[in-house]
Amino acid sequence: MWLKEGAPGLLLLFIIFGLIDVSGSVGVVIDTDSPGLPSASGIVSVLQSQGISQVRLLRPDHQLLSALANTGVEVIITIPNDNLLRIGISRIEAATWLTDNVAAFRPATNITYITVGSEVLTTIPNAALVLLPAFRFLESGLVAANLSREVKISTPHSMALIPNFFPPSAATFNSSWVPIMSGLLQFLKNTSSSFMINASPYDGYVRGKGIYPLDYALFQQQSNWLVDPNTGFAYGNLFDAMVDASYFAMRALNFTGIPITVTETGWPWLSNSTEPDATPENALMYNNNLILHVQSAAGTPAQKNASIGAYIYKLFDADGSQNQQFSGRRWGFIFPNGTAVYPLDFASAEAGNATSAGLTKVYCVARPGADLQALEAGLNWACGHGSADCNVIQPGQSCYSSDLAIIASYAYNAYFHKAHAVGGTCDFKDTAIITTVDPSFRSCIFMGTLVSNTSNGSGSGGGGGGNGSGSTSPWASGPAGQTGGSSKLQFSCAWTSLLVLMLVIMI
């Protein structure tokens, strides 16, 4: 009798839950093997200061798992690829791993997913045959520990498994992996787990060699969206195309209803190769727009209003000293000393892009009328101890000039652009100043540096043979994140409260 009378209320309850669970979430990837990271408690402090509530750990670091206890942060822990074989061939090894790395920390630490390796099929294909057995052994252990409802199992795949992701509707998995992929997808379906992908629009943009506009990769394409000729869906960014390609590749194997989580995405802020679009400005633009896009609950063209989680690669920049030589691309947005490479706002769906994040693009140039000997000393320091890239100011290169002030300006700016986030400043014994006027000329391009509008425009220390490390300066970090909820969230909460009240009255 109660069920019959309460049916309208129950229906309303389902509607309420449907309204609440509409937005995706954005977390970060943490590699605790990176050099010079803060202590475990220090990492948690960084997460809390940034408003980050989801993390993916590339290995089960016990100190960090303990420090995350009672914080509410949702944790994905990864079984490293080099541990996969022993877990995939032994139920006992799988159970032992669960006891040591999951059961020992739950429920205080909110571990929600175990990822079995990463990009296994494309990086260590010889281990492919033990991947599904590892899933099954781990699931059996979770059931025995009464954790299978709270902790799910999956594995992140490379987009290389899908040879062509545009048009998304025609995407399929590499045929050689179809038998194994079918088994993995059936497991995910049976356990209500997510299909996980590492989707990098930056890599798609670079490898496309001009096929995709930069704005398309940065969520900035305002017109001329790419249209899938089979579905008519219009794609305004590479991220959505990659996610939908995964959806259609699963559908080609007759699997639907499996949620998708992007376990790695991001944009490098620096590269030592010929990749001019790896800049702090573009990294800020991509990641802030990613946060906006995922939190908007817009879904993708093929999956409207789908809740798609994403994890930014990565939280900490491994090469965190301005005097340290780096290799490859630099992806982190926080240096190990806690200063920001560029500011992100995880707390609000109104995060905005670079032009609305309280930032100004500035340049560090030679002070007019500066003493020439002091200027030359500053130039030599920047190109030497300061490790600025001074190749282009050599005779015959694009930024060479017989005017000492011009080549000193380029060297000063190159140093400041590279080092400001870790305390490097624009001073050079009072021979340099900050300006918002772009000093670029002809084919000589000066890189602008994003700084907080609240900075006072002056710097001290660093440069000109002074203290190369510098103390943390006003240029070292961005503005604090927004603290108030967005109007969208307030609107949703108001409606939810009203619907709950109606539910109480009807029941």
Summary of the structure (lengths in Angstrom):
residues: 507
radius of gyration: 25.4
end to end distance: 12.3
largest distance: 93.8
contacts: 1695
relative contact order: 0.10
helix: 40%
strand: 15%
